Amino acid sequence: QVQLVESGGGLVQAGGSLRLSCAASGEIFTINVMGWYRQPPGKQRELVSTITTDDSTNYADSVKGRFTISRDNAKNTVYLQMNGLKTEDTAVYYCNADRRPIFGRKTYWGQGTQVTVSS
């Protein structure tokens, strides 16, 4: 099993910055992709960004150039640096981890952290 704990959400004005953290624990060696998803009010959960164990990254078009995903393997932590925040970035942000197929496919989720961007 893998446990994910997010932190770093909060209230920020448009144009501001926040950094989200996701600390992973448990069977970390089974994970090959980690990432961030978000769920805006009244909408479905959507992909924000992912990072693989070899540091290959992927971003949703809506956040490209503004958000940066990174990882610190020594701390088993993935970060999401969010700059140039817009009101439409308001959402609950969830950390996600996918288990390598060799261990049996499974997706883990954190509890979520609220990000609110005011105009």
N, C-alpha and C positions, 0 to 999 in steps of 0.2 A: 504494500500500500504506500501511497504518497500523500502527504498533507501539504496544503498550500495556504499561506497566510499573507494577505495583502495589507498594505499600509500606504499612507501618503495622500489619500484623497482629502478633499476639503472644498472650501469656497474661494473662488478667485475671480478677479475682474477680467473681462475680455482683454486679450493681449498679454495676459500674464502667463506664468509658468507653474507647473507642478511636476514632481517626480514621484511616480508610483513604484513601490517595491513589492516583490513577491518572494517570500522565503519558502523554500521547499525542504521537506524533511521526509525521512523514511527511505524507501527503496529508490533512491535517486538514479542509480545505475540503470534502471529499467526505462528511463525517460529519454526520448530522442528529440522531441519538439516541445518548446514552451511558448506561451504567448499570452496576449491580452485580447479579450473581447469586451464589448460594452453593450448595455441595453438602455437606450434612451427612454424617457417616459412614454408609455403607450405604444412602444415599438418592440420589434423582435431583437434578440441578441445578434450582434454583428461582429465580424472579425475586425480587429484593429491592427495587430501586428504579431508576427511569430519569429522565433529564432531557433535554429537547430543547434545540435551539439558541435557542429563545425562552423558555427557563427554565420550561417546563411540566414539572411533576413527577408521578410516580406511585409509589405504595408498596404493597408487599404488606401485607395486613391485619395480619399478625403483627408488623410493625415500625412501624406507624403510631403516631405520638406519641413514638417512642423514637429513630428514625433520621432523619437529615436529609441529603439529597443537595444538593450545590452544585457550582458550576463557577467556575473562574478562567480566562477566555478568554485573558488575557495570558500565562498560564503553560501553556495547553493542558492543564489538569489538572482532574479531577473528584474530588470528595471525598465520603466517606460518614462522617458523624459518628454514632457509635453510642453512645447513652446507655442507662442502665438495662439493661445486658446481662444476659441469662439464659443458663443452661446450654444451652438448646435453640438458642441462636444459634451454638454451636460448629459450625464448617464451614470449608471452603476457600472463600474469597471471590474471585470472578473479575470483573475489569473487562470490559466489553463495549462495542462500538461498532458501530452499523449505518450502512452507506453509503446515501446518498440514492439512490432508484431511478433518477434520471436518469443516474447513473454506473454503474448495474448493481448490483442488490442483492447485498450481501455483509456478513457479520458477522465482526468481529474479536474475538479474545479475548486477555486477558493470561495470564500463567503461573500466576496464583493466589497468594493469600497466606493463611496459616493463622490463624484466629482460634479460640482456645480459652478458654472461659469455665468457671471452676471454681466449685464450690459452697462 
